[in-house]
Amino acid sequence: MKTVWQGRWIEVVVDGPWEYVKRARQISAAVILALTDTREVVLVEQPRVPLGRRCIELPAGLVGDGTAGEAPAASAARELEEETGYRADRWEDLGEFASSPGMVGETFRLFRATGLTRIGPGGGVDGEDIVVHVVPLDGVADFLAAKRAENCAVDVKLLAVLGVAK
């Protein structure tokens, strides 16, 4: 395995015939499936430079990007508040998942957050330009179709939400 380039957040690796990208410094991600008591899901919309357009996603963030050794659950709670303005009373760790294992070495921990209370506006930290959407579970497919019509990308992790909505 040889790192051919490393930046602040990612590195490009060649390992035999494989070329792939992974997070630098052992950073991973925490992703949050935040559900209200009235069967709504909290989604975020934000610009994604690699896609050249906005994307609809579950709230998420990097684990250990600012504080080495940060626990994934602590990162998830912090990111939920920063991005959406919600705080959760109950957390369930749903496990570790691979983002796109044929090309990306990144993994993430998926958490279900319930018992939500709105404590602020959300929107992320400076420069993130996050818009919060609270969508009824039975309306997620229609919401995503409307957002696609506006040229928004849709993160693959929303397949989990579409499965919950049925």
Phi, psi and omega in degrees: 000132180226126174279120181264342175199140175222131174249196180293323187246334184225164171221150178256129187237143170242126181225095185064233180279354184270138169238130180205170179246143174217164178290139176284157172057030178063022178287141175235194182226156173239131181239140187238123170265096185262121184239130178281167178292344181257028175060049173241154177247141179265120180242160175237151176235127181208157178290140176234106184305316181300333180268341182072023180196175179283157183223142174266131187213167164283149175302144183196167175190170181279143177261121177086010180287328180251331182229109179301136178083007179300136178287142179305321180295321178294319178297318180299315180297317179297313182294321178301314180294314182298312187281323189244341185081009180256148171240142182250141175276331185233136180231138175230124178278114182268000174111180181262140181226154177262137184290302181207078196296347177278346185220342184231132179275006183284140169238163177217154172260132179259128179241141170260127180245127179226175185066048187281142173229131178280120182244353181191182184280341187073205180102352178083190178268174184313129175088354182281330176055049182269133173251132181265134176236130174248113192239130175302137182305321182283359178246007184297315182300316179293320178300313181295321177299318179295320179291323175298322178296336175271007180075022173280143170279162179232123180295140182301333181295345177288350172301326178297321180291319179298326177291323179292326186288344183273000000 
